[in-house]
Every structure is written in structure tokens, then in C-alpha cells.
Amino acid sequence: MNQPFDEKTLSKMSMFGLTEYEARVYLTLIVKGGLEASKVSKYADIPRPHTYSVLKSLQMRGLVTVIPEAVNRYRAVPLDEGMDLLMEEQEKQLSYLRDAREELLSEIKPKEAIPTNHQSIVLLYYGRQNVYKLVDEMFARCEHTCDIMTTANGLVRFYKYFSDKASEFRNKDIKVRFIAPVTPQVEDFALKLSQLVELRHIDRLPYIRVVLLDEKEVLFAEFFDDDFKSTGRETGIWINQAELTKMMKTMFENTWQNTVPYEKKGEPSPSSD
């Protein structure tokens, strides 16, 4: 086969909204110049019956022009112009999607995921972004206390994604207590976080996050990838069962009493006594 392009280039073209056949034909004409349909089919390595429909599609999108001759030849617009045209198409499509999104949000009123009555329920969440969204929703309902346990890397993630909320809690006199292993690798973030919440050090925790709010609701989140990324494999279990939240409150209090306040851990310099 005489393809004037490799599969990597072909794949990149598909990112601009071209089908495989459209990408093959357009790239062939870019590299080979003006060609008759039969030669386009040969060099692009696509079935002859599809060649004319693909050329017609590219013409309609402004990517190919016809050179009128006894046997018509086809010529591609310059690659930079073609890329600009395809990007404009994608931008318009994105604009249409945004408009459709707003219309759907205004037209369709979803049932509340978490009931406002006192019914006890359990909800499962998959994926770190979904768990973070849940945490954000929980914080919006918080009125008095917020207790959190997580790993050292979890401390960094919390500061990166929820430090603004922690500042808001402080301004509203909402008490936030945070337990995490403060390792040397996260010391800088721990220092910043300690200015917003009550932070205590614990030697070790499993790869799990516990968020307990107002003794009303609790989130258990297990993360398989304990990194700093905003996405990852994470499973969250949300529960508002009264007895369980009280039990978790007792567990947190016991852990809190057996941990070390961060400011007493050896700062401002990590020298040992």
C-alpha cells in the first residue's frame, strides 16, 4: 500500500472530527497534490465506491476543491487552513452542547439524590471526581462540625481542592478537625492547612478517607491510587444512619485524643529533641 501518512498522524486527524476515510483522503491530497478520484482511492487505500461520497463530504466542509477538467481532479486546501476550519466546527459543536446542557438543566428537574426527611439510606459513588463532588455537597450542608481522617497524600488533595471551603468554614465558626500522617513530603501543605483547621498527626492510616459532618452523615472513601491527581479509582459509601454516625463520632473522638497536635510535632524546624 502507498499511504502517504502513518497511523499516528491518522489518529491525530480523527481528533479534529474526521472519519478514518475522510482523514485518509484529505491527507492523501495534502501530500500528493491534485488527483483524480481513482488515484485518490488507490493512494488513500479506501474502497472505490466510497471515494466519491468522502470527497463530497470534504467539499461540503471546505477541505477539498474540484479542479474542473475532462476528468475532474480534487485538491485539498492547505493543512493549516483545514485545521482552522475543523477547529471552528468543533468550537461550534461545543457551543451547541453548552446550550443544550443549559436547556436540559432548566427543563428537567431531577429528584433529590439525598432525601430531606429523616429516612436512613446508603449511597455508593465510583470515581474520585464523583466522590469529590459528593464531599463538596456534604460541605454545603455542614452547620457545626466537620471531622476528617485521611492519608498523607489525602491531606495534600484536600488542601488543593477544598482549602477555599476550609477558609469559609473558619469564617462561619464551623469547627474542622483533621487527622492525617504528616510526613516530611507533605509538611508544606500541612503547615498551610493547619492555619485553616485543627490538624493532628497520626503515624499511619489505611488508604481510606472518613468525612463526618454534624453527627448526621458520614462518607467512607477507599482509594486504590493514593496520588495527587484529580481523577482516580475511588469508591465512596455515604450513610446517614444515626446510630452509625454516632459510633463514628465516638471512634473519631478516641482517635483524636490519641494523636499529636501538628504544631507540637516539631515545627517551625523539624529538629528532634
NUKE-897671 format. One line per 10 residues: number of its first residue (from 1); their letters; for each residue y, z, x of N, C-alpha, C. Coordinates in nm, 2 decimals. Layout:
BEGIN
NUM> A> Y:Z:X:Y:Z:X:Y:Z:X; ... $
//
This chain:
BEGIN
1> MNQPFDEKTL> -0.12:0.00:0.08:0.00:0.00:0.00:0.12:0.00:0.09; 0.23:-0.06:0.04:0.35:-0.08:0.12:0.47:0.01:0.06; 0.44:0.13:0.03:0.55:0.22:-0.02:0.66:0.24:0.08; 0.79:0.22:0.05:0.89:0.24:0.15:0.94:0.39:0.14; 0.86:0.48:0.11:0.90:0.62:0.09:0.78:0.71:0.10; 0.80:0.84:0.12:0.68:0.93:0.13:0.68:1.02:0.00; 0.58:1.09:-0.01:0.56:1.18:-0.14:0.67:1.29:-0.14; 0.71:1.34:-0.03:0.81:1.44:-0.03:0.94:1.39:-0.08; 0.98:1.27:-0.04:1.10:1.21:-0.09:1.09:1.18:-0.24; 0.97:1.13:-0.28:0.95:1.11:-0.42:0.96:1.23:-0.51 $
11> SKMSMFGLTE> 0.91:1.34:-0.45:0.92:1.47:-0.52:1.06:1.52:-0.54; 1.14:1.50:-0.44:1.28:1.53:-0.45:1.35:1.45:-0.56; 1.32:1.32:-0.57:1.38:1.24:-0.67:1.35:1.29:-0.81; 1.23:1.34:-0.83:1.19:1.39:-0.96:1.28:1.51:-1.00; 1.34:1.58:-0.90:1.43:1.69:-0.93:1.55:1.65:-1.00; 1.59:1.52:-0.98:1.71:1.47:-1.04:1.68:1.41:-1.18; 1.56:1.42:-1.23:1.53:1.38:-1.37:1.46:1.24:-1.38; 1.42:1.19:-1.27:1.35:1.06:-1.27:1.20:1.08:-1.29; 1.13:0.99:-1.37:0.99:1.00:-1.37:0.93:0.94:-1.24; 0.80:0.96:-1.22:0.74:0.91:-1.10:0.77:0.76:-1.08 $
21> YEARVYLTLI> 0.74:0.68:-1.19:0.76:0.54:-1.18:0.90:0.50:-1.16; 1.00:0.57:-1.22:1.14:0.54:-1.21:1.18:0.57:-1.06; 1.13:0.68:-1.01:1.16:0.71:-0.87:1.11:0.61:-0.77; 0.98:0.56:-0.80:0.92:0.46:-0.71:1.00:0.33:-0.71; 1.04:0.29:-0.83:1.12:0.16:-0.84:1.25:0.17:-0.78; 1.32:0.28:-0.81:1.46:0.30:-0.76:1.46:0.31:-0.61; 1.37:0.39:-0.55:1.36:0.40:-0.40:1.32:0.27:-0.34; 1.23:0.19:-0.40:1.19:0.06:-0.35:1.31:-0.03:-0.34; 1.39:-0.04:-0.45:1.51:-0.13:-0.45:1.61:-0.08:-0.35; 1.62:0.05:-0.33:1.72:0.10:-0.23:1.68:0.06:-0.09 $
31> VKGGLEASKV> 1.55:0.06:-0.06:1.50:0.03:0.08:1.49:-0.12:0.10; 1.44:-0.19:0.00:1.40:-0.33:0.01:1.52:-0.42:-0.02; 1.61:-0.37:-0.10:1.72:-0.46:-0.15:1.68:-0.53:-0.28; 1.75:-0.64:-0.31:1.73:-0.71:-0.44:1.59:-0.77:-0.44; 1.51:-0.75:-0.55:1.38:-0.80:-0.56:1.35:-0.85:-0.70; 1.26:-0.95:-0.71:1.21:-0.99:-0.83:1.11:-0.89:-0.89; 1.09:-0.89:-1.02:1.01:-0.79:-1.08:0.87:-0.78:-1.02; 0.81:-0.90:-0.99:0.68:-0.90:-0.94:0.67:-0.83:-0.80; 0.77:-0.84:-0.72:0.77:-0.78:-0.59:0.80:-0.63:-0.61; 0.88:-0.59:-0.71:0.91:-0.45:-0.73:0.78:-0.38:-0.76 $
41> SKYADIPRPH> 0.70:-0.45:-0.85:0.57:-0.39:-0.88:0.48:-0.38:-0.76; 0.48:-0.47:-0.67:0.40:-0.47:-0.55:0.44:-0.36:-0.46; 0.57:-0.36:-0.43:0.61:-0.26:-0.33:0.62:-0.12:-0.38; 0.65:-0.10:-0.51:0.65:0.03:-0.57:0.52:0.08:-0.61; 0.42:-0.01:-0.61:0.28:0.03:-0.64:0.27:0.09:-0.78; 0.33:0.01:-0.87:0.31:0.06:-1.01:0.25:-0.06:-1.09; 0.18:-0.04:-1.20:0.12:-0.15:-1.28:0.23:-0.25:-1.33; 0.20:-0.37:-1.32:0.29:-0.48:-1.36:0.34:-0.46:-1.50; 0.26:-0.42:-1.60:0.31:-0.41:-1.74:0.42:-0.30:-1.75; 0.42:-0.21:-1.66:0.52:-0.10:-1.67:0.65:-0.14:-1.60 $
51> TYSVLKSLQM> 0.65:-0.24:-1.52:0.76:-0.26:-1.43:0.89:-0.29:-1.51; 0.88:-0.38:-1.61:1.00:-0.42:-1.69:1.06:-0.31:-1.77; 0.97:-0.22:-1.82:1.02:-0.11:-1.90:1.09:-0.01:-1.81; 1.04:0.01:-1.69:1.10:0.10:-1.60:1.23:0.05:-1.55; 1.24:-0.08:-1.52:1.36:-0.15:-1.47:1.47:-0.14:-1.59; 1.42:-0.16:-1.71:1.52:-0.15:-1.82:1.57:-0.01:-1.84; 1.49:0.09:-1.82:1.53:0.23:-1.83:1.63:0.26:-1.72; 1.61:0.21:-1.60:1.70:0.24:-1.48:1.83:0.16:-1.51; 1.83:0.05:-1.57:1.95:-0.03:-1.60:2.03:0.05:-1.70; 1.97:0.11:-1.80:2.04:0.18:-1.90:2.11:0.31:-1.85 $
61> RGLVTVIPEA> 2.05:0.36:-1.74:2.10:0.48:-1.68:2.20:0.45:-1.57; 2.23:0.32:-1.55:2.33:0.28:-1.45:2.28:0.27:-1.31; 2.15:0.28:-1.28:2.10:0.29:-1.15:2.06:0.15:-1.09; 2.04:0.06:-1.18:1.99:-0.08:-1.14:2.08:-0.18:-1.21; 2.11:-0.29:-1.14:2.18:-0.40:-1.20:2.09:-0.53:-1.18; 2.12:-0.63:-1.27:2.04:-0.75:-1.26:2.12:-0.86:-1.19; 2.06:-0.93:-1.10:2.12:-1.05:-1.04:2.07:-1.17:-1.11; 2.15:-1.23:-1.19:2.10:-1.35:-1.27:2.07:-1.47:-1.18; 1.95:-1.51:-1.18:1.90:-1.63:-1.11:1.79:-1.70:-1.19; 1.74:-1.80:-1.14:1.63:-1.87:-1.21:1.52:-1.77:-1.24 $
71> VNRYRAVPLD> 1.49:-1.69:-1.14:1.40:-1.57:-1.16:1.49:-1.45:-1.13; 1.52:-1.37:-1.23:1.61:-1.26:-1.21:1.56:-1.16:-1.09; 1.66:-1.12:-1.02:1.63:-1.01:-0.92:1.70:-0.88:-0.96; 1.65:-0.78:-0.91:1.71:-0.64:-0.95:1.76:-0.57:-0.82; 1.87:-0.51:-0.84:1.93:-0.44:-0.72:1.97:-0.30:-0.77; 1.95:-0.20:-0.68:1.98:-0.06:-0.70:2.12:-0.03:-0.66; 2.19:0.05:-0.74:2.32:0.10:-0.69:2.30:0.19:-0.57; 2.40:0.20:-0.48:2.39:0.28:-0.36:2.34:0.42:-0.39; 2.26:0.48:-0.30:2.19:0.60:-0.33:2.29:0.72:-0.36; 2.41:0.73:-0.29:2.50:0.83:-0.32:2.55:0.82:-0.46 $
81> EGMDLLMEEQ> 2.58:0.70:-0.51:2.63:0.67:-0.64:2.52:0.71:-0.74; 2.40:0.67:-0.71:2.29:0.70:-0.80:2.27:0.85:-0.82; 2.27:0.92:-0.70:2.26:1.07:-0.71:2.37:1.13:-0.80; 2.49:1.08:-0.78:2.60:1.14:-0.86:2.58:1.11:-1.01; 2.53:0.99:-1.04:2.50:0.96:-1.19:2.39:1.05:-1.24; 2.29:1.08:-1.16:2.18:1.16:-1.21:2.22:1.31:-1.22; 2.31:1.35:-1.13:2.36:1.49:-1.14:2.45:1.51:-1.26; 2.53:1.40:-1.29:2.61:1.41:-1.41:2.52:1.42:-1.54; 2.41:1.35:-1.54:2.31:1.36:-1.65:2.26:1.50:-1.66; 2.22:1.56:-1.55:2.17:1.69:-1.55:2.27:1.80:-1.60 $
91> EKQLSYLRDA> 2.39:1.78:-1.55:2.50:1.87:-1.59:2.53:1.86:-1.74; 2.52:1.74:-1.80:2.54:1.72:-1.94:2.43:1.79:-2.02; 2.31:1.77:-1.97:2.19:1.83:-2.03:2.20:1.98:-2.03; 2.25:2.04:-1.92:2.27:2.18:-1.91:2.37:2.23:-2.01; 2.48:2.15:-2.02:2.58:2.19:-2.12:2.53:2.19:-2.26; 2.44:2.08:-2.29:2.38:2.08:-2.43:2.29:2.20:-2.45; 2.22:2.24:-2.34:2.13:2.36:-2.35:2.21:2.48:-2.38; 2.32:2.50:-2.31:2.41:2.62:-2.33:2.46:2.62:-2.47; 2.50:2.51:-2.52:2.55:2.50:-2.66:2.44:2.54:-2.76; 2.32:2.48:-2.73:2.21:2.51:-2.82:2.17:2.65:-2.82 $
101> REELLSEIKP> 2.18:2.71:-2.70:2.14:2.85:-2.68:2.24:2.94:-2.77; 2.37:2.91:-2.76:2.46:2.99:-2.84:2.44:2.97:-2.99; 2.41:2.85:-3.03:2.38:2.83:-3.17:2.26:2.91:-3.22; 2.16:2.90:-3.14:2.03:2.98:-3.17:2.06:3.13:-3.18; 2.14:3.18:-3.08:2.16:3.32:-3.08:2.25:3.36:-3.20; 2.33:3.27:-3.25:2.42:3.31:-3.36:2.34:3.29:-3.50; 2.25:3.20:-3.50:2.18:3.16:-3.62:2.06:3.25:-3.65; 1.99:3.29:-3.54:1.86:3.37:-3.55:1.88:3.51:-3.51; 1.86:3.60:-3.61:1.88:3.74:-3.58:1.74:3.81:-3.56; 1.70:3.84:-3.44:1.57:3.90:-3.41:1.56:4.04:-3.46 $
111> KEAIPTNHQS> 1.44:4.08:-3.50:1.41:4.22:-3.54:1.42:4.30:-3.41; 1.48:4.42:-3.43:1.49:4.51:-3.32:1.36:4.54:-3.25; 1.35:4.52:-3.12:1.22:4.55:-3.05:1.19:4.69:-3.05; 1.29:4.78:-3.04:1.27:4.92:-3.04:1.32:4.98:-3.17; 1.24:5.04:-3.26:1.29:5.08:-3.39:1.39:5.20:-3.37; 1.49:5.20:-3.47:1.59:5.31:-3.47:1.54:5.44:-3.53; 1.43:5.43:-3.60:1.37:5.56:-3.66:1.30:5.63:-3.56; 1.22:5.73:-3.60:1.15:5.82:-3.50:1.01:5.78:-3.49; 0.97:5.66:-3.52:0.84:5.61:-3.50:0.80:5.60:-3.35; 0.68:5.66:-3.32:0.64:5.65:-3.18:0.57:5.52:-3.15 $
121> IVLLYYGRQN> 0.61:5.45:-3.05:0.55:5.33:-3.01:0.53:5.31:-2.86; 0.45:5.22:-2.82:0.43:5.18:-2.68:0.45:5.03:-2.67; 0.53:4.99:-2.57:0.56:4.85:-2.54:0.53:4.82:-2.40; 0.47:4.70:-2.38:0.44:4.65:-2.24:0.53:4.54:-2.20; 0.57:4.54:-2.07:0.66:4.44:-2.02:0.60:4.39:-1.89; 0.61:4.26:-1.87:0.55:4.20:-1.75:0.66:4.12:-1.67; 0.66:4.14:-1.54:0.76:4.07:-1.45:0.87:4.16:-1.42; 0.92:4.16:-1.30:1.03:4.25:-1.26:1.16:4.23:-1.34; 1.19:4.10:-1.36:1.31:4.08:-1.44:1.31:4.13:-1.58; 1.19:4.13:-1.64:1.18:4.18:-1.78:1.19:4.33:-1.77 $
131> VYKLVDEMFA> 1.13:4.39:-1.67:1.14:4.54:-1.65:1.28:4.58:-1.63; 1.35:4.51:-1.54:1.49:4.54:-1.51:1.58:4.53:-1.64; 1.55:4.43:-1.72:1.62:4.41:-1.85:1.60:4.53:-1.94; 1.47:4.58:-1.94:1.44:4.70:-2.02:1.51:4.82:-1.97; 1.52:4.84:-1.84:1.59:4.95:-1.78:1.73:4.95:-1.82; 1.79:4.83:-1.81:1.93:4.81:-1.85:1.95:4.85:-2.00; 1.86:4.82:-2.08:1.87:4.85:-2.23:1.86:5.00:-2.24; 1.77:5.06:-2.17:1.75:5.21:-2.17:1.88:5.28:-2.13; 1.94:5.23:-2.02:2.06:5.29:-1.97:2.17:5.29:-2.08; 2.17:5.18:-2.15:2.28:5.16:-2.26:2.26:5.27:-2.37 $
141> RCEHTCDIMT> 2.14:5.32:-2.38:2.11:5.42:-2.49:2.13:5.57:-2.43; 2.14:5.58:-2.30:2.14:5.71:-2.24:2.26:5.79:-2.28; 2.25:5.92:-2.31:2.36:6.00:-2.36:2.38:6.12:-2.27; 2.27:6.18:-2.21:2.29:6.31:-2.14:2.23:6.31:-2.00; 2.10:6.28:-1.99:2.03:6.29:-1.86:1.95:6.16:-1.83; 1.94:6.13:-1.71:1.86:6.02:-1.66:1.79:6.07:-1.53; 1.65:6.07:-1.54:1.57:6.12:-1.42:1.49:6.00:-1.38; 1.49:5.98:-1.24:1.42:5.86:-1.19:1.34:5.90:-1.06; 1.22:5.85:-1.06:1.14:5.86:-0.94:1.09:5.72:-0.90; 1.10:5.69:-0.77:1.06:5.55:-0.72:1.03:5.56:-0.57 $
151> TANGLVRFYK> 1.00:5.44:-0.51:0.97:5.44:-0.37:1.10:5.42:-0.29; 1.08:5.41:-0.16:1.20:5.39:-0.07:1.26:5.26:-0.10; 1.18:5.15:-0.11:1.23:5.02:-0.14:1.29:5.02:-0.28; 1.23:5.09:-0.37:1.28:5.10:-0.51:1.42:5.16:-0.51; 1.45:5.25:-0.42:1.58:5.31:-0.41:1.68:5.20:-0.38; 1.64:5.11:-0.29:1.73:5.00:-0.25:1.75:4.91:-0.37; 1.64:4.88:-0.44:1.65:4.79:-0.55:1.75:4.85:-0.66; 1.73:4.98:-0.68:1.81:5.05:-0.78:1.96:5.04:-0.75; 1.99:5.06:-0.62:2.13:5.06:-0.58:2.19:4.92:-0.60; 2.11:4.82:-0.56:2.16:4.68:-0.56:2.18:4.63:-0.71 $
161> YFSDKASEFR> 2.10:4.67:-0.80:2.11:4.62:-0.94:2.16:4.71:-1.04; 2.17:4.84:-1.01:2.22:4.94:-1.11:2.32:5.03:-1.06; 2.38:5.01:-0.94:2.49:5.10:-0.89:2.61:5.11:-0.98; 2.64:5.00:-1.04:2.76:5.00:-1.14:2.73:5.09:-1.26; 2.60:5.09:-1.30:2.57:5.17:-1.42:2.57:5.32:-1.37; 2.53:5.34:-1.25:2.53:5.48:-1.20:2.67:5.53:-1.19; 2.76:5.45:-1.15:2.91:5.49:-1.15:2.96:5.51:-1.29; 2.91:5.43:-1.39:2.95:5.45:-1.52:2.90:5.59:-1.58; 2.77:5.62:-1.54:2.71:5.75:-1.58:2.80:5.86:-1.53; 2.84:5.85:-1.40:2.91:5.96:-1.34:3.05:5.98:-1.42 $
171> NKDIKVRFIA> 3.11:5.87:-1.46:3.24:5.88:-1.53:3.22:5.94:-1.67; 3.10:5.92:-1.73:3.07:5.97:-1.86:3.00:6.11:-1.86; 2.99:6.17:-1.74:2.93:6.30:-1.72:2.78:6.30:-1.76; 2.72:6.19:-1.74:2.57:6.18:-1.77:2.50:6.22:-1.63; 2.42:6.31:-1.64:2.35:6.37:-1.52:2.24:6.27:-1.48; 2.24:6.23:-1.35:2.14:6.14:-1.30:2.08:6.21:-1.18; 1.95:6.22:-1.19:1.87:6.28:-1.07:1.77:6.17:-1.02; 1.76:6.17:-0.89:1.69:6.06:-0.83:1.60:6.12:-0.72; 1.47:6.09:-0.73:1.37:6.13:-0.63:1.31:6.01:-0.56; 1.31:6.00:-0.43:1.25:5.89:-0.36:1.23:5.93:-0.21 $
181> PVTPQVEDFA> 1.14:5.86:-0.14:1.12:5.89:0.00:1.24:5.82:0.07; 1.32:5.90:0.14:1.44:5.85:0.21:1.40:5.82:0.35; 1.36:5.70:0.38:1.31:5.66:0.51:1.43:5.61:0.60; 1.41:5.61:0.73:1.52:5.56:0.81:1.57:5.42:0.77; 1.47:5.33:0.72:1.51:5.20:0.69:1.60:5.19:0.57; 1.60:5.29:0.48:1.69:5.28:0.36:1.80:5.39:0.37; 1.82:5.44:0.48:1.92:5.55:0.50:2.06:5.51:0.45; 2.10:5.39:0.49:2.24:5.35:0.45:2.25:5.34:0.30; 2.15:5.29:0.23:2.16:5.28:0.08:2.15:5.42:0.02; 2.07:5.51:0.08:2.06:5.64:0.03:2.19:5.71:0.04 $
191> LKLSQLVELR> 2.26:5.70:0.14:2.39:5.76:0.16:2.49:5.71:0.05; 2.49:5.58:0.02:2.58:5.53:-0.08:2.53:5.58:-0.22; 2.40:5.58:-0.24:2.35:5.62:-0.37:2.38:5.77:-0.40; 2.37:5.85:-0.29:2.39:6.00:-0.30:2.53:6.03:-0.35; 2.63:5.94:-0.34:2.76:5.96:-0.38:2.77:5.94:-0.53; 2.67:5.88:-0.59:2.67:5.85:-0.74:2.58:5.94:-0.82; 2.47:5.98:-0.76:2.36:6.06:-0.83:2.32:6.18:-0.74; 2.25:6.27:-0.80:2.18:6.37:-0.73:2.05:6.32:-0.67; 2.05:6.31:-0.54:1.94:6.24:-0.47:1.85:6.35:-0.39; 1.72:6.34:-0.41:1.63:6.43:-0.34:1.53:6.35:-0.27 $
201> HIDRLPYIRV> 1.49:6.40:-0.15:1.38:6.33:-0.07:1.25:6.38:-0.10; 1.15:6.30:-0.11:1.01:6.33:-0.11:0.93:6.25:-0.01; 0.83:6.31:0.05:0.76:6.24:0.16:0.70:6.11:0.12; 0.63:6.11:0.00:0.56:5.99:-0.04:0.54:5.99:-0.19; 0.55:5.86:-0.24:0.52:5.84:-0.38:0.43:5.71:-0.39; 0.35:5.70:-0.49:0.27:5.58:-0.51:0.37:5.47:-0.56; 0.32:5.34:-0.56:0.40:5.23:-0.60:0.42:5.23:-0.75; 0.50:5.32:-0.79:0.53:5.33:-0.93:0.67:5.39:-0.95; 0.73:5.34:-1.06:0.87:5.39:-1.09:0.86:5.47:-1.23; 0.92:5.58:-1.23:0.93:5.66:-1.36:1.08:5.67:-1.39 $
211> VLLDEKEVLF> 1.12:5.63:-1.51:1.25:5.64:-1.56:1.25:5.72:-1.69; 1.31:5.84:-1.70:1.30:5.93:-1.81:1.44:5.96:-1.86; 1.47:5.93:-1.99:1.60:5.94:-2.04:1.61:6.04:-2.16; 1.69:6.14:-2.15:1.72:6.23:-2.26:1.60:6.29:-2.32; 1.49:6.30:-2.25:1.36:6.35:-2.31:1.32:6.28:-2.43; 1.37:6.15:-2.45:1.34:6.07:-2.56:1.25:5.95:-2.53; 1.27:5.90:-2.41:1.19:5.77:-2.38:1.16:5.77:-2.23; 1.05:5.71:-2.20:1.01:5.71:-2.06:0.95:5.57:-2.02; 0.98:5.53:-1.91:0.92:5.40:-1.85:0.84:5.43:-1.73; 0.71:5.38:-1.73:0.63:5.38:-1.61:0.62:5.23:-1.57 $
221> AEFFDDDFKS> 0.66:5.20:-1.44:0.66:5.07:-1.39:0.58:5.06:-1.26; 0.47:4.98:-1.26:0.39:4.96:-1.14:0.43:4.83:-1.08; 0.46:4.83:-0.95:0.49:4.70:-0.88:0.40:4.68:-0.77; 0.34:4.56:-0.77:0.24:4.52:-0.67:0.32:4.47:-0.54; 0.44:4.42:-0.56:0.52:4.37:-0.44:0.64:4.46:-0.43; 0.62:4.56:-0.34:0.73:4.66:-0.32:0.83:4.60:-0.22; 0.91:4.50:-0.26:1.00:4.44:-0.17:1.14:4.45:-0.24; 1.24:4.38:-0.18:1.38:4.39:-0.23:1.42:4.28:-0.32; 1.32:4.19:-0.36:1.35:4.07:-0.44:1.38:4.11:-0.59; 1.46:4.02:-0.65:1.49:4.05:-0.80:1.37:4.00:-0.89 $
231> TGRETGIWIN> 1.28:3.93:-0.83:1.16:3.89:-0.91:1.04:3.94:-0.84; 0.93:3.95:-0.92:0.81:4.00:-0.86:0.71:4.04:-0.97; 0.59:4.07:-0.92:0.48:4.11:-1.02:0.50:4.26:-1.05; 0.54:4.29:-1.17:0.56:4.43:-1.21:0.52:4.44:-1.35; 0.46:4.56:-1.38:0.42:4.59:-1.52:0.49:4.72:-1.56; 0.55:4.71:-1.68:0.62:4.83:-1.73:0.56:4.87:-1.86; 0.54:5.00:-1.88:0.50:5.06:-2.00:0.61:5.16:-2.05; 0.66:5.12:-2.17:0.77:5.20:-2.23:0.71:5.28:-2.35; 0.74:5.41:-2.35:0.69:5.50:-2.45:0.80:5.59:-2.50; 0.80:5.62:-2.63:0.90:5.71:-2.69:0.83:5.83:-2.76 $
241> QAELTKMMKT> 0.71:5.86:-2.72:0.63:5.96:-2.79:0.68:6.10:-2.74; 0.72:6.19:-2.83:0.79:6.31:-2.80:0.71:6.40:-2.70; 0.58:6.42:-2.73:0.50:6.51:-2.65:0.49:6.46:-2.51; 0.47:6.33:-2.49:0.46:6.27:-2.36:0.59:6.28:-2.28; 0.70:6.25:-2.35:0.83:6.26:-2.27:0.86:6.41:-2.23; 0.82:6.50:-2.31:0.84:6.64:-2.27:0.75:6.68:-2.16; 0.63:6.63:-2.16:0.53:6.65:-2.05:0.59:6.59:-1.92; 0.64:6.47:-1.93:0.70:6.40:-1.81:0.82:6.48:-1.76; 0.90:6.53:-1.85:1.02:6.61:-1.81:0.97:6.73:-1.73; 0.87:6.80:-1.78:0.82:6.92:-1.70:0.77:6.88:-1.57 $
251> MFENTWQNTV> 0.69:6.76:-1.56:0.65:6.71:-1.43:0.76:6.68:-1.34; 0.86:6.62:-1.39:0.98:6.59:-1.31:1.05:6.71:-1.26; 1.06:6.81:-1.34:1.13:6.94:-1.30:1.05:7.00:-1.19; 0.92:7.01:-1.20:0.84:7.07:-1.10:0.85:6.99:-0.96; 0.85:6.86:-0.97:0.87:6.78:-0.85:1.00:6.80:-0.79; 1.10:6.81:-0.88:1.24:6.82:-0.83:1.26:6.95:-0.75; 1.19:7.06:-0.80:1.20:7.19:-0.73:1.13:7.19:-0.60; 1.04:7.10:-0.58:0.96:7.09:-0.45:1.01:6.98:-0.36; 1.12:6.93:-0.38:1.18:6.82:-0.30:1.30:6.87:-0.23; 1.35:6.79:-0.13:1.46:6.84:-0.04:1.58:6.76:-0.08 $
261> PYEKKGEPSP> 1.70:6.83:-0.11:1.82:6.76:-0.14:1.86:6.67:-0.02; 1.90:6.55:-0.05:1.92:6.45:0.05:2.02:6.49:0.15; 2.13:6.55:0.11:2.24:6.59:0.20:2.19:6.70:0.30; 2.08:6.76:0.28:2.03:6.86:0.37:1.92:6.81:0.46; 1.90:6.67:0.45:1.79:6.61:0.53:1.82:6.58:0.67; 1.95:6.61:0.71:1.98:6.59:0.85:2.10:6.49:0.87; 2.18:6.46:0.77:2.30:6.38:0.79:2.42:6.46:0.82; 2.52:6.42:0.88:2.55:6.28:0.89:2.48:6.21:1.00; 2.42:6.28:1.10:2.34:6.21:1.20:2.20:6.26:1.19; 2.10:6.17:1.21:1.96:6.21:1.19:1.90:6.29:1.30 $
271> SSD> 1.98:6.39:1.36:1.92:6.47:1.47:1.83:6.58:1.42; 1.74:6.62:1.49:1.64:6.72:1.45:1.68:6.85:1.50; 1.65:6.96:1.42:1.68:7.09:1.46:1.57:7.14:1.55 $
//
